[in-house]
Amino acid sequence: MFFLSLLNKKHARIIVFIYLFFLLSINVQATERIYPSDLSYQGAMRVPTGTRNGSSWSNGHIHSGMGWDTEAGCLLMTNRTDASPYTYVVECLVPSAPVISETKNVSELNRMTVFAGKSFADPTDGYTETGTLMSDVEYFPAQTGQTGNKYYWNQYFDYAVAITARPFLGMSNTDFSTFANMGMWNLGHTDSRQADRYLLKINDTWATTNLGGASLGTGRGRTNGSFGPSLYAIKPWDVTPTFSTGYQGGGFTPSTVSTGITNTSTEIALTNAIDFSESGTISIASEYITYTGKSSNILTGCTRGVFGTLATSHGVGSTTYQILTDNPVEYKKLIEYPVDNVMESFATGTTYGDAVWATSGGRQAFVVLSVSEYRHDETCSGCSYQGSSKWWTTSGSGRSTAYKNMEVESTVLAEGIDSEQTAIAVVDSSILTPSGIVKIKTTSEYVAYTGKSGNTLTGCTRGAHGIATSAISGAMVQQVMPDVYEYGGFMDGYDSPTSIPMLIFYDVDQIAEIVAGTRNSDDIQPYAYMRLDSEFFKSASQIEGYNYPTFHSGITIDGSGGLYVGEWNGDPVDLGKSPLVHKFSLGDTGSVDVDSPSAPVSPSVDSGVVLWGASDEDVMYVVFKWFSHPHYTVPSGEYRPIRTVLDTTYTDPLYVSGDQYQIIAYDKSMNDSAPTTTVEPPEPTCSDSIQNGDETGVDCGGSCTACITVIRSDVDNSSVTNTTDALLTLRNSLGLSMDGTAWVTSATTGDVNCDLASNSTDALLILRYSLGLSMDGTSWCET
């Protein structure tokens, strides 16, 4: 330390501080990641058979949420029926040997068995309602102050749209004969749609270090919640759950408004407020209202439109719910994506069905099971094709990195229009393509236009989709991306995407930075992806055609390095609607797959059928199509994605002669190949038996030789049809030699009824015609 004596005390203190910080920092070890290559597929297994306690796997709306009972060594699975009480849980013993079936034959698989005394039962004790399902369940050993181990479960509103801070998390005993539902919690005033989909157990050591022991994770994703998977950490055992008899839910009694109120009313009269607390929070429709007192059936001191909701008028009979807010569980928001900063691979229809905190040795990862939808969606203003900023936006080879939305730019009408105008004036046409499609936002009418003259769109086809209708001056006019319009839901329908089951991996150290406040909860992206379609039993056509087969799937981990993934409706034999469970073992290789698959080979297109040779790996393919001017910033055009397929062929239903394509392969880790060379149709020729190029007929006209007009009945090519033609046609039909006659050989000569043959019927028709008789009612086809 001699050199410190040469410095003043201030500088010496700074150097010592830096030195100590360095010593501390070198001891901080980053948590090693779990990679897809750490997962080794062990095989699949079938669920138990039979019907138990009014529920079975054959019910029409099964949800396979998963947890693991470490005490019994059993797999926990949830199941929803379409009749009260709607939700059930069952514990299953896992067979020691899952089976890898190369032919995807479920009869080769072993079955799980129901653990004794833990058949289908309802841990909520009936506290459910129509529209909810118990989407997940987790087993936890007894925490401080608790007696006995517990199940934690959540109630998920399947199609929740309105904001709601309802309680959704419950706790029960693990004894199936006496669950004794102990009440429910909510996350303060947080919208429950952000967190009511899945539960998971966070690594205890990590939770103790970073979260003060808050080791229960909950979350949800999709457009009515986080725009990507969310994650909240909670410690509900520190708060006693309660029931409120006015709470929105089965088993509770709401009330109704007895006197209509305006959006400024501060007193609300109910038909019966006896079950409502002396002060608290209520909801009417989508509005939340706090009140400070209660006088008989009148709630007083009301503050309208709280928690970000809108104060509005409510009529007599409006249903009123008590909202449980007096004992919210404390939470830490770890991951959540707002609409203006969506997850990099988010798409409107993508569902994040379940999640797990995976641990293998010293490696960890937050892993989300998603159903990633690969489709265009014309209803989403923030995204279109899956991977709005991740996969399909790779720059180069004619593919831009921007403007992946359908509605990308907007102007407004310069003046009102009626329903028949074919010239539409806008304020600024410079942000619109030279020709294309626009949407008039207020009327949802799509208008195709062929050109622009100043700020006027010309050659408009009204009601290209939707109904042509009038619109007022100032109505928003949005540019519509042609690929999204042509290949989106208008063509395929809402429920016809390619839905790839996939695991998404997050770095737990980055999550720790969010806890510490050095990173925002939306400033985190997955570090790895893993497709599961090759392990799942659903066929390629089923995965490409409908999202439900993998919608309700679960994921969990046991205490011995086993990772379990559910495939909803994966068993086509057993009861018609049974899930399968797939098992992976967690290894410790730590290798990162960054190798790109080989590009598809020998691409070709013929009449809209695009073909290519397979890549050298297990891949999926994305077909790109050339669009001449999809956006005003790319006037030279670009390739844009139109479909994802698992096979090596795609038939373009909108093919037009001259269309060009590229194909890119994506491997199991979503590494992309180089694009194929541009797939172009063969050059038109005058001998390919196809009317193409500038031909006016098959192989004739345009740059080919002139087309010869053949009059079918004029078999001697005399420019007139008479009895001679009839006799020649009759002679030919009898098989007599035509040598020395005036007969002119032609493929259609004499075929006047267009049945591809010339016979005595044609001869009689020609005779009738030559005599000047009416041809009405005959098979005469010549015009």
C-alpha positions, 0 to 999 in steps of 0.5 A: 500500500506504499503508493497510497502514501503518495496520494492525498487521503481523498484519492486514497479512499477512492482507490481503496473503495474501488479495490474493495468493490472489485474484490466483492464483484469477483465473488458474485457468480452469475446463475448458469442458464438452462438451455433447450439442449439440457432437455432430453426427451424421455417419452409420453404417457396417458392419463388414467381412464374412467369417470370419477366424482362426476368428472372425467378426461372426456369432458368437453373443456379440459384444462391440464394445469400441472403441479407436483406433490413432493410429499406423495411424489405425484403429478397434480392435474386440473380439469374443468367440466361444463357443469357445476362445480366446474373445477377438479384436481386429481393426483396421478402416479407417473409410470416409471417408464414413459415411452417414445413412440416413433409412430406416435401410436398412443396404444404403445404408451403406459398409463398413469394411475390415480393416487389412492384417495386423490381422485377427481375432487373440487378443492374450491368447495364450490366457490366457482361460477360459470365462465371460470376454471381452475387453471392451475394448482401448486403443492406447498409444504406448510409455511410459517404459522400453518398447520399441514401442507397446502394446495394453492389454486387459481380461478381463471376467467376464460374470456375476461375482457373488463378490468377486474380486481377480483380475488382469484387465488385460493388455498386448501388442505391437501386431504381430498376428503376435507379440502376446507377451502380457506378463502381467497386473495387478490393482488391488491387492486391489480387487474386479475387478468394479469396474473390468474392463469398459471402458478409455479414454485420459485426456487426457494434459495433464489426467492429467499435471496431476492424476494424475502421468501415470496416463492409462489409465482403467478402470471398470465399473458395475452392481449387482455393482460400482459402482452407477453407472459407475466410473472408476479411473486407472492407470499400469501401465507403471510395474509389470512384469506377471507370471503366476502359474501357480496364478492363476485363469484359462485357461492356469494350474493351480489346486489343490484342498484335500486335507483339509477345513478349518474356518473357523478353520484356519490350515494348508491342505493342497493336493493339489499346491502346487508352483506356489504362491508361498512366501507370498501370497494364495489364494481358495477359493470366495468366501473370500480367505486370506493365508498366510506360508509353504509346507511341501511341499503345506501352506500355513501361517500362514493368515489367514482371510477377508481383504479383506472376505470371510467365513471359512468351511469348505471340503471336500476337493476345493475348488478353490484359486487363487493370487491375484496380489497381489505386483505390483498396479498403483497406482490412483486411484479417481475415481468409484465409487458404493456401494449406499447412494449410487447414481448419480441415474439408476441402475437395476438393469439399466442397463449402462455398456458403455464410456467415453471421455475426449472432448476438443474444443479446450479442452473436455473430458468423461468420457462413458459409453455406457450402456444405460439400462433403463426398467422396474420391478425387483422384485428390487432393494431399492435402486431400482425404475424407472429414474432412482430419484432423477432423472427419474421423481421430479419432484414436482408433478402428483401425483408424489412425490419419494420411495418409488420402491422396491418394498420401501420400509418394513418391519415384522415378524410379531407371531406365526408364521403357517401357509400358510392364514391370511387374517389376519396380525398384524404389530408395526406396521401404521401404516407399511403402506397401508390395503390393498395387497401385502406381501412376507414376506422370509424366504419370498419370499411376496407377500400381498395384503390388503384391510384393516387392523384394528389391527395385523392385516392382514385379507382376505389372499390368500396366495401372490399371487406365490410359494408360500403357506407358513408363517413364524416370528414376527419374519419381516420384512414389507415393503410392496410398491409396487403399481406395481412389483409389477404392472408389474415383472418379474412381468408383463413378465419380467426381459429385457423392459425398454425399453433406451435407448442413451444418453451420460452426461456428467461434468465433468472439473473435478469429477473433479479435485476428487476427485483433490485430495480436496475431493470424494468419489468418489460426490459427483458426478453427470452434467451432461448426457444424450443419447439415441441411439435415433433414430440407432440402427437398432434399431426402437422395438419392439426397443428397448422389448422387450429389453436385448441389442440395445444391451448390448455396445456400444463408444465411442472417439474418434480424434485428429481430433474423431471420436467412434465409437459401436457399436450391437451387433446393429444390422445385421439383414442382415449375418450376422444378428448384426453391429454397426454403428458410428455416427460423430459429429463433436465441435464447439465450440458449448458450448450447453446444451439446457435447453428442455423439449419440448411436452407430448403433446396430446389424450390419451385412453383407451378400454378400456385403450388410451392414445393421445396426440398427438406432442410437437414434438421427438424424444422418448420418453414415460413413461406414469404411472398413478394409484394410490389409496394406493401408500404410507402417506405419500401416502394421497391417492394419486399418479401413478406410472410404469408404462411408457416407450415411443417411440410415441404409444400404450400398451395397459395390460394391467391396465386397469380401468374408471376408471383415470387416466393422465398422459404426460410427454415427454423429449427427447434431452437428457432435459428433461421436458415438462409432464404431459398433462392427466389422461387419464380414460375417458369418463363412462359413459352408458346408451347407449354399448353398454358395461357400465360404471359401476354397470350390471348389464348393457349399458346397463341396471341400476343408474342406467340403466333396469332390464334386461329378461330375455328368455327366448329360446324364449318368442317370444310373451312368454307366460311359458311355452315351448310348441308355439305358440312353436315354430310362430311360430319356424318361420314367422319362419324361413321369411320369412313375415309375422309381422304379426297374430301373437303374435311379439314382436320382439327381437334374440335372440328364438327364437335358442335355440342362441345362433348369433345367428340364428333359423331352423328349427333353433331351431324344432325345438329349441323343439318338443323342449323344449315336449314335455318331452324331454331337451335333453342333447347338443343345441345348446340354450343357454338356461338 
